[in-house]
Amino acid sequence: MEQARLLVMADYGLSPEAMRKTVTEVRLLDWSAIGRDNDFTGGLLMFPETPENQISFLGTNAEGDSTLQWCGIGIRISRNVIAFRFPALFRTWLDYEAFRISLDRFLCEFLRPFQCKQLLFLPSNWEQPEAGIRNETHRKRLAQMQHKITHGETSFKRCRQHLAYCLGEAAPSLREAIEPTYWETSFFDADAGRLCCIAALSPGSSNLADLAGRLTQEIRFQCLPLFRENACAFAAYMRKKPSQPRSCQLQPDYDRGKYPDFSSAVETEEAARWNAHCFFSMELRPTYVAIRFRKTATELLYGPLKEDCLRFMRQMLLPFRPTEILLCSHTLLENLPDNADFAQIRSHLEEHFTGYTSLEEIGSWSEGYVYGAAE
């Protein structure tokens, strides 16, 4: 049996009239930014050298489903489900977090106008476990059901019921997933990019190069196992051993072929950067300090990592004595110039997105951000 590809099923909440209008609008969006995302295209088995900017409409099949395509990704829109067939291995999606995050970004941009609520991620084929087969009649029934799920299902609710019948309950966690399996999540959980924390600094508090050098020597932080999964080189080598928290320090990130030392790099670029290959990276500029995580806002701020994440941010920001803090997805900052100061970042967010004062109030990390005074 060939290796399983990734299928995604999504529900939606639009009337047939609104659906036709929304399909047209989504097709006309510019998808070139997704096509330039190396984490996304790197997880696909085939991707054109020159990606299409817009989604193609292939027509309507015999069942009345609309069929679309973009860069080898097949999209079928039925009465009660939107089905995606990706040229990517299901195993790739399970194993590589960067690909999952970028794929979520594609799905969210496509599905947000359709008012999606739930998503199913499943393999395109699987071997039914022999222990779950009662007799030949049952085997044929399971095979028919599998073909229906993976090739022509028109109902999200029925797809979920049939998957449960064939494979049992959805995997409780990607880390615990044992194939054959499938994964179910709410749209909100997928609708998030990597978490960024941006803190405003008091103007002219210290020489940037001197401050960066002192912080490199003084700051120590606890490297948490769940944070550093799939991100830390140390964890990759220690994967067979029990993962324990350990003390780490900031690692300067600069071009050693261009600058003789870290201080020279900071003075020339007016920015200090650390930890390019860690579970987070940090950047210091004259008006702000930014902490960028490798995990999404939803993973870090709504699950079991929440308290550890908030504690970690407080610990890292304490030496800077910030006056104001912004929490947002990295996708909200993509159109900003590299040399933007804190006031420009805040103005950009205020102009284009919705601000919230509480983590519990924000509706979408792709459409909003959280702001507040530093504690």
Secondary structure, DSSP 8 states (H G I E B T S, - for coil): ----EEEEEE-----HHHHHHHHHHHHTS--HHHHT-HHHHTTSS---SS--SS-EEEEE-TTS-EEEEETTEEEEE-SB-EEEEEEEEHHHHHH-HHHHHHHHHHHHHHHGGGT--EEEEEES-----GGG--SHHHHHHHHHHHHHHHHT--BHHHHHHHHHHHH-S--S-GGG--SS--EEEEHHHHS--EEEEEEE--TT-S-HHHHHHHHHHH-EEEE-HHHHTTT-HHHHHTTTS----EEEE--B---TTT-SSHHHHHHHHT-EEE-TTSSEEEEE-SSEEEEEEEEEHHHHHHSTTHHHHHHHHHHHHGGG--SEEEEEEGGGGTTS-TT--HHHHHHHHHHHSEEES-TTT---TTTEEEEEE--
